[in-house]
Amino acid sequence: MKKLLFVAIAMTLCVCSMPFAALAYQYISPEDVKQGLNAQEAMTLVDIQVETEFNQHHIEGAVATYAYPVKKDAEKAQLDPAISTLKGNRDKIVVICPRGAGGAKRAYDYMMSAGIPEERLFILTKGQAGWPYADMLAPTK
């Protein structure tokens, strides 16, 4: 019995000490983002591409963070200014990374750990590489 209790306590401590991460991620299609932007829905696009990629192609109005790949603490800290702004509103948040994969998930998890409610967070399906609306891209720098 003591052994079982010890195992239960050890498992609880492991689970509680794990980093804050989503169990499942919410994705949003390019079509739904376009529709939301055209309808002037309260939506903030948080772009984590590195600066050179952001300057080459990003959706007009996206917030540049240059946080990709969001692995190191310094990269995560690049998201902090956007998070501060987002805490002051109720916008839907769309995370945009190069391909909508690992970097976006790490940004999503970091934003959740910083207090952004998960129901507001979305990842752009296929990321910037899958964005089919060239007319909605900002002019290149």
mmCIF file of the C-alpha atoms, coordinates in Angstrom:
data_MODEL
# 
_entry.id   MODEL 
# 
loop_
_atom_site.group_PDB 
_atom_site.id 
_atom_site.type_symbol 
_atom_site.label_atom_id 
_atom_site.label_alt_id 
_atom_site.label_comp_id 
_atom_site.label_asym_id 
_atom_site.label_entity_id 
_atom_site.label_seq_id 
_atom_site.pdbx_PDB_ins_code 
_atom_site.Cartn_x 
_atom_site.Cartn_y 
_atom_site.Cartn_z 
_atom_site.occupancy 
_atom_site.B_iso_or_equiv 
_atom_site.pdbx_formal_charge 
_atom_site.auth_seq_id 
_atom_site.auth_comp_id 
_atom_site.auth_asym_id 
_atom_site.auth_atom_id 
_atom_site.pdbx_PDB_model_num 
ATOM 1   C CA . MET A 1 1   ? 0.000   0.000  0.000   1.00 0.00 ? 1   MET A CA 1 
ATOM 2   C CA . LYS A 1 2   ? 2.838   2.397  0.861   1.00 0.00 ? 2   LYS A CA 1 
ATOM 3   C CA . LYS A 1 3   ? 4.464   1.637  -2.474  1.00 0.00 ? 3   LYS A CA 1 
ATOM 4   C CA . LEU A 1 4   ? 1.263   2.476  -4.350  1.00 0.00 ? 4   LEU A CA 1 
ATOM 5   C CA . LEU A 1 5   ? 0.865   5.726  -2.426  1.00 0.00 ? 5   LEU A CA 1 
ATOM 6   C CA . PHE A 1 6   ? 4.480   6.657  -3.166  1.00 0.00 ? 6   PHE A CA 1 
ATOM 7   C CA . VAL A 1 7   ? 3.987   6.017  -6.899  1.00 0.00 ? 7   VAL A CA 1 
ATOM 8   C CA . ALA A 1 8   ? 0.786   8.121  -6.926  1.00 0.00 ? 8   ALA A CA 1 
ATOM 9   C CA . ILE A 1 9   ? 2.519   11.025 -5.169  1.00 0.00 ? 9   ILE A CA 1 
ATOM 10  C CA . ALA A 1 10  ? 5.547   10.794 -7.481  1.00 0.00 ? 10  ALA A CA 1 
ATOM 11  C CA . MET A 1 11  ? 3.326   10.853 -10.576 1.00 0.00 ? 11  MET A CA 1 
ATOM 12  C CA . THR A 1 12  ? 1.380   13.840 -9.254  1.00 0.00 ? 12  THR A CA 1 
ATOM 13  C CA . LEU A 1 13  ? 4.601   15.759 -8.636  1.00 0.00 ? 13  LEU A CA 1 
ATOM 14  C CA . CYS A 1 14  ? 5.856   14.958 -12.144 1.00 0.00 ? 14  CYS A CA 1 
ATOM 15  C CA . VAL A 1 15  ? 2.642   16.139 -13.769 1.00 0.00 ? 15  VAL A CA 1 
ATOM 16  C CA . CYS A 1 16  ? 2.524   19.334 -11.703 1.00 0.00 ? 16  CYS A CA 1 
ATOM 17  C CA . SER A 1 17  ? 6.128   20.205 -12.499 1.00 0.00 ? 17  SER A CA 1 
ATOM 18  C CA . MET A 1 18  ? 5.764   19.738 -16.272 1.00 0.00 ? 18  MET A CA 1 
ATOM 19  C CA . PRO A 1 19  ? 5.892   22.871 -18.407 1.00 0.00 ? 19  PRO A CA 1 
ATOM 20  C CA . PHE A 1 20  ? 2.522   24.398 -19.229 1.00 0.00 ? 20  PHE A CA 1 
ATOM 21  C CA . ALA A 1 21  ? 1.518   22.998 -22.621 1.00 0.00 ? 21  ALA A CA 1 
ATOM 22  C CA . ALA A 1 22  ? -1.656  22.561 -24.587 1.00 0.00 ? 22  ALA A CA 1 
ATOM 23  C CA . LEU A 1 23  ? -2.969  19.039 -24.939 1.00 0.00 ? 23  LEU A CA 1 
ATOM 24  C CA . ALA A 1 24  ? -4.423  19.885 -28.352 1.00 0.00 ? 24  ALA A CA 1 
ATOM 25  C CA . TYR A 1 25  ? -3.900  22.995 -30.440 1.00 0.00 ? 25  TYR A CA 1 
ATOM 26  C CA . GLN A 1 26  ? -6.558  25.086 -32.137 1.00 0.00 ? 26  GLN A CA 1 
ATOM 27  C CA . TYR A 1 27  ? -5.903  25.746 -35.806 1.00 0.00 ? 27  TYR A CA 1 
ATOM 28  C CA . ILE A 1 28  ? -7.484  28.302 -38.097 1.00 0.00 ? 28  ILE A CA 1 
ATOM 29  C CA . SER A 1 29  ? -7.542  28.123 -41.878 1.00 0.00 ? 29  SER A CA 1 
ATOM 30  C CA . PRO A 1 30  ? -6.248  30.889 -44.137 1.00 0.00 ? 30  PRO A CA 1 
ATOM 31  C CA . GLU A 1 31  ? -9.821  31.266 -45.432 1.00 0.00 ? 31  GLU A CA 1 
ATOM 32  C CA . ASP A 1 32  ? -11.173 31.909 -41.925 1.00 0.00 ? 32  ASP A CA 1 
ATOM 33  C CA . VAL A 1 33  ? -8.399  34.406 -41.174 1.00 0.00 ? 33  VAL A CA 1 
ATOM 34  C CA . LYS A 1 34  ? -9.104  36.244 -44.429 1.00 0.00 ? 34  LYS A CA 1 
ATOM 35  C CA . GLN A 1 35  ? -12.818 36.314 -43.673 1.00 0.00 ? 35  GLN A CA 1 
ATOM 36  C CA . GLY A 1 36  ? -12.169 37.609 -40.142 1.00 0.00 ? 36  GLY A CA 1 
ATOM 37  C CA . LEU A 1 37  ? -9.831  40.323 -41.368 1.00 0.00 ? 37  LEU A CA 1 
ATOM 38  C CA . ASN A 1 38  ? -12.254 41.412 -44.088 1.00 0.00 ? 38  ASN A CA 1 
ATOM 39  C CA . ALA A 1 39  ? -15.065 41.561 -41.506 1.00 0.00 ? 39  ALA A CA 1 
ATOM 40  C CA . GLN A 1 40  ? -12.784 43.610 -39.214 1.00 0.00 ? 40  GLN A CA 1 
ATOM 41  C CA . GLU A 1 41  ? -13.111 40.980 -36.496 1.00 0.00 ? 41  GLU A CA 1 
ATOM 42  C CA . ALA A 1 42  ? -11.027 41.659 -33.382 1.00 0.00 ? 42  ALA A CA 1 
ATOM 43  C CA . MET A 1 43  ? -8.001  39.580 -34.367 1.00 0.00 ? 43  MET A CA 1 
ATOM 44  C CA . THR A 1 44  ? -4.280  39.978 -33.752 1.00 0.00 ? 44  THR A CA 1 
ATOM 45  C CA . LEU A 1 45  ? -1.834  38.182 -36.015 1.00 0.00 ? 45  LEU A CA 1 
ATOM 46  C CA . VAL A 1 46  ? 1.335   37.361 -34.061 1.00 0.00 ? 46  VAL A CA 1 
ATOM 47  C CA . ASP A 1 47  ? 4.053   36.532 -36.587 1.00 0.00 ? 47  ASP A CA 1 
ATOM 48  C CA . ILE A 1 48  ? 7.072   34.683 -35.193 1.00 0.00 ? 48  ILE A CA 1 
ATOM 49  C CA . GLN A 1 49  ? 9.101   34.437 -38.417 1.00 0.00 ? 49  GLN A CA 1 
ATOM 50  C CA . VAL A 1 50  ? 12.726  35.565 -38.259 1.00 0.00 ? 50  VAL A CA 1 
ATOM 51  C CA . GLU A 1 51  ? 13.246  39.132 -39.404 1.00 0.00 ? 51  GLU A CA 1 
ATOM 52  C CA . THR A 1 52  ? 14.501  38.355 -42.919 1.00 0.00 ? 52  THR A CA 1 
ATOM 53  C CA . GLU A 1 53  ? 11.550  36.066 -43.656 1.00 0.00 ? 53  GLU A CA 1 
ATOM 54  C CA . PHE A 1 54  ? 9.082   38.518 -42.121 1.00 0.00 ? 54  PHE A CA 1 
ATOM 55  C CA . ASN A 1 55  ? 10.467  41.294 -44.344 1.00 0.00 ? 55  ASN A CA 1 
ATOM 56  C CA . GLN A 1 56  ? 10.100  39.061 -47.421 1.00 0.00 ? 56  GLN A CA 1 
ATOM 57  C CA . HIS A 1 57  ? 6.498   38.033 -46.805 1.00 0.00 ? 57  HIS A CA 1 
ATOM 58  C CA . HIS A 1 58  ? 3.975   38.640 -44.074 1.00 0.00 ? 58  HIS A CA 1 
ATOM 59  C CA . ILE A 1 59  ? 0.283   39.369 -43.841 1.00 0.00 ? 59  ILE A CA 1 
ATOM 60  C CA . GLU A 1 60  ? -0.514  43.077 -43.715 1.00 0.00 ? 60  GLU A CA 1 
ATOM 61  C CA . GLY A 1 61  ? -0.986  44.169 -40.106 1.00 0.00 ? 61  GLY A CA 1 
ATOM 62  C CA . ALA A 1 62  ? 0.809   41.189 -38.520 1.00 0.00 ? 62  ALA A CA 1 
ATOM 63  C CA . VAL A 1 63  ? 2.796   41.937 -35.372 1.00 0.00 ? 63  VAL A CA 1 
ATOM 64  C CA . ALA A 1 64  ? 6.474   41.101 -35.907 1.00 0.00 ? 64  ALA A CA 1 
ATOM 65  C CA . THR A 1 65  ? 8.119   39.311 -32.977 1.00 0.00 ? 65  THR A CA 1 
ATOM 66  C CA . TYR A 1 66  ? 11.078  37.578 -34.680 1.00 0.00 ? 66  TYR A CA 1 
ATOM 67  C CA . ALA A 1 67  ? 10.752  34.870 -32.011 1.00 0.00 ? 67  ALA A CA 1 
ATOM 68  C CA . TYR A 1 68  ? 11.206  31.802 -34.229 1.00 0.00 ? 68  TYR A CA 1 
ATOM 69  C CA . PRO A 1 69  ? 11.976  29.014 -33.343 1.00 0.00 ? 69  PRO A CA 1 
ATOM 70  C CA . VAL A 1 70  ? 10.776  29.916 -29.791 1.00 0.00 ? 70  VAL A CA 1 
ATOM 71  C CA . LYS A 1 71  ? 13.095  27.423 -28.098 1.00 0.00 ? 71  LYS A CA 1 
ATOM 72  C CA . LYS A 1 72  ? 15.422  29.627 -26.041 1.00 0.00 ? 72  LYS A CA 1 
ATOM 73  C CA . ASP A 1 73  ? 14.370  31.989 -23.279 1.00 0.00 ? 73  ASP A CA 1 
ATOM 74  C CA . ALA A 1 74  ? 15.594  34.965 -25.336 1.00 0.00 ? 74  ALA A CA 1 
ATOM 75  C CA . GLU A 1 75  ? 13.348  33.918 -28.242 1.00 0.00 ? 75  GLU A CA 1 
ATOM 76  C CA . LYS A 1 76  ? 10.372  33.468 -25.926 1.00 0.00 ? 76  LYS A CA 1 
ATOM 77  C CA . ALA A 1 77  ? 11.048  36.926 -24.483 1.00 0.00 ? 77  ALA A CA 1 
ATOM 78  C CA . GLN A 1 78  ? 10.560  38.335 -28.006 1.00 0.00 ? 78  GLN A CA 1 
ATOM 79  C CA . LEU A 1 79  ? 6.855   37.508 -27.533 1.00 0.00 ? 79  LEU A CA 1 
ATOM 80  C CA . ASP A 1 80  ? 6.517   39.450 -24.261 1.00 0.00 ? 80  ASP A CA 1 
ATOM 81  C CA . PRO A 1 81  ? 5.662   42.875 -25.774 1.00 0.00 ? 81  PRO A CA 1 
ATOM 82  C CA . ALA A 1 82  ? 2.864   41.308 -27.850 1.00 0.00 ? 82  ALA A CA 1 
ATOM 83  C CA . ILE A 1 83  ? 1.623   39.363 -24.822 1.00 0.00 ? 83  ILE A CA 1 
ATOM 84  C CA . SER A 1 84  ? 1.431   42.580 -22.767 1.00 0.00 ? 84  SER A CA 1 
ATOM 85  C CA . THR A 1 85  ? -0.749  44.168 -25.442 1.00 0.00 ? 85  THR A CA 1 
ATOM 86  C CA . LEU A 1 86  ? -2.896  41.048 -25.848 1.00 0.00 ? 86  LEU A CA 1 
ATOM 87  C CA . LYS A 1 87  ? -3.633  40.867 -22.132 1.00 0.00 ? 87  LYS A CA 1 
ATOM 88  C CA . GLY A 1 88  ? -5.306  44.264 -22.476 1.00 0.00 ? 88  GLY A CA 1 
ATOM 89  C CA . ASN A 1 89  ? -7.820  43.158 -25.097 1.00 0.00 ? 89  ASN A CA 1 
ATOM 90  C CA . ARG A 1 90  ? -10.008 40.208 -26.060 1.00 0.00 ? 90  ARG A CA 1 
ATOM 91  C CA . ASP A 1 91  ? -8.787  39.714 -29.625 1.00 0.00 ? 91  ASP A CA 1 
ATOM 92  C CA . LYS A 1 92  ? -8.576  36.316 -31.233 1.00 0.00 ? 92  LYS A CA 1 
ATOM 93  C CA . ILE A 1 93  ? -4.847  35.571 -31.495 1.00 0.00 ? 93  ILE A CA 1 
ATOM 94  C CA . VAL A 1 94  ? -3.472  33.874 -34.597 1.00 0.00 ? 94  VAL A CA 1 
ATOM 95  C CA . VAL A 1 95  ? 0.114   32.634 -34.333 1.00 0.00 ? 95  VAL A CA 1 
ATOM 96  C CA . ILE A 1 96  ? 1.903   32.643 -37.672 1.00 0.00 ? 96  ILE A CA 1 
ATOM 97  C CA . CYS A 1 97  ? 5.149   30.776 -38.136 1.00 0.00 ? 97  CYS A CA 1 
ATOM 98  C CA . PRO A 1 98  ? 6.934   29.688 -41.304 1.00 0.00 ? 98  PRO A CA 1 
ATOM 99  C CA . ARG A 1 99  ? 4.986   26.423 -41.699 1.00 0.00 ? 99  ARG A CA 1 
ATOM 100 C CA . GLY A 1 100 ? 2.510   26.265 -38.789 1.00 0.00 ? 100 GLY A CA 1 
ATOM 101 C CA . ALA A 1 101 ? 4.332   23.570 -36.852 1.00 0.00 ? 101 ALA A CA 1 
ATOM 102 C CA . GLY A 1 102 ? 6.726   23.403 -33.883 1.00 0.00 ? 102 GLY A CA 1 
ATOM 103 C CA . GLY A 1 103 ? 7.522   27.090 -33.532 1.00 0.00 ? 103 GLY A CA 1 
ATOM 104 C CA . ALA A 1 104 ? 3.843   27.992 -33.532 1.00 0.00 ? 104 ALA A CA 1 
ATOM 105 C CA . LYS A 1 105 ? 3.105   25.344 -30.896 1.00 0.00 ? 105 LYS A CA 1 
ATOM 106 C CA . ARG A 1 106 ? 5.911   26.601 -28.668 1.00 0.00 ? 106 ARG A CA 1 
ATOM 107 C CA . ALA A 1 107 ? 4.661   30.201 -29.053 1.00 0.00 ? 107 ALA A CA 1 
ATOM 108 C CA . TYR A 1 108 ? 1.086   29.053 -28.268 1.00 0.00 ? 108 TYR A CA 1 
ATOM 109 C CA . ASP A 1 109 ? 2.302   27.216 -25.149 1.00 0.00 ? 109 ASP A CA 1 
ATOM 110 C CA . TYR A 1 110 ? 4.388   30.200 -24.029 1.00 0.00 ? 110 TYR A CA 1 
ATOM 111 C CA . MET A 1 111 ? 1.455   32.574 -24.439 1.00 0.00 ? 111 MET A CA 1 
ATOM 112 C CA . MET A 1 112 ? -0.759  30.230 -22.408 1.00 0.00 ? 112 MET A CA 1 
ATOM 113 C CA . SER A 1 113 ? 1.863   30.043 -19.663 1.00 0.00 ? 113 SER A CA 1 
ATOM 114 C CA . ALA A 1 114 ? 1.920   33.865 -19.651 1.00 0.00 ? 114 ALA A CA 1 
ATOM 115 C CA . GLY A 1 115 ? -1.814  33.992 -18.939 1.00 0.00 ? 115 GLY A CA 1 
ATOM 116 C CA . ILE A 1 116 ? -3.420  34.232 -22.382 1.00 0.00 ? 116 ILE A CA 1 
ATOM 117 C CA . PRO A 1 117 ? -6.595  32.103 -22.331 1.00 0.00 ? 117 PRO A CA 1 
ATOM 118 C CA . GLU A 1 118 ? -6.356  29.133 -24.677 1.00 0.00 ? 118 GLU A CA 1 
ATOM 119 C CA . GLU A 1 119 ? -9.783  29.816 -26.184 1.00 0.00 ? 119 GLU A CA 1 
ATOM 120 C CA . ARG A 1 120 ? -8.269  32.939 -27.773 1.00 0.00 ? 120 ARG A CA 1 
ATOM 121 C CA . LEU A 1 121 ? -5.266  31.164 -29.306 1.00 0.00 ? 121 LEU A CA 1 
ATOM 122 C CA . PHE A 1 122 ? -5.090  29.735 -32.830 1.00 0.00 ? 122 PHE A CA 1 
ATOM 123 C CA . ILE A 1 123 ? -2.321  28.574 -35.160 1.00 0.00 ? 123 ILE A CA 1 
ATOM 124 C CA . LEU A 1 124 ? -2.527  29.470 -38.839 1.00 0.00 ? 124 LEU A CA 1 
ATOM 125 C CA . THR A 1 125 ? -2.794  26.174 -40.700 1.00 0.00 ? 125 THR A CA 1 
ATOM 126 C CA . LYS A 1 126 ? 0.375   25.606 -42.788 1.00 0.00 ? 126 LYS A CA 1 
ATOM 127 C CA . GLY A 1 127 ? 1.809   28.912 -41.537 1.00 0.00 ? 127 GLY A CA 1 
ATOM 128 C CA . GLN A 1 128 ? 3.010   31.731 -43.756 1.00 0.00 ? 128 GLN A CA 1 
ATOM 129 C CA . ALA A 1 129 ? 4.123   29.219 -46.409 1.00 0.00 ? 129 ALA A CA 1 
ATOM 130 C CA . GLY A 1 130 ? 0.508   28.105 -46.826 1.00 0.00 ? 130 GLY A CA 1 
ATOM 131 C CA . TRP A 1 131 ? -0.987  31.610 -47.085 1.00 0.00 ? 131 TRP A CA 1 
ATOM 132 C CA . PRO A 1 132 ? -2.674  31.729 -50.524 1.00 0.00 ? 132 PRO A CA 1 
ATOM 133 C CA . TYR A 1 133 ? -3.731  35.394 -50.628 1.00 0.00 ? 133 TYR A CA 1 
ATOM 134 C CA . ALA A 1 134 ? -0.858  37.387 -52.135 1.00 0.00 ? 134 ALA A CA 1 
ATOM 135 C CA . ASP A 1 135 ? -3.073  40.483 -52.275 1.00 0.00 ? 135 ASP A CA 1 
ATOM 136 C CA . MET A 1 136 ? -3.169  40.528 -48.447 1.00 0.00 ? 136 MET A CA 1 
ATOM 137 C CA . LEU A 1 137 ? 0.622   40.500 -48.010 1.00 0.00 ? 137 LEU A CA 1 
ATOM 138 C CA . ALA A 1 138 ? 2.450   43.637 -46.952 1.00 0.00 ? 138 ALA A CA 1 
ATOM 139 C CA . PRO A 1 139 ? 4.859   45.173 -49.449 1.00 0.00 ? 139 PRO A CA 1 
ATOM 140 C CA . THR A 1 140 ? 8.369   43.691 -49.104 1.00 0.00 ? 140 THR A CA 1 
ATOM 141 C CA . LYS A 1 141 ? 11.016  45.791 -47.393 1.00 0.00 ? 141 LYS A CA 1 
# 
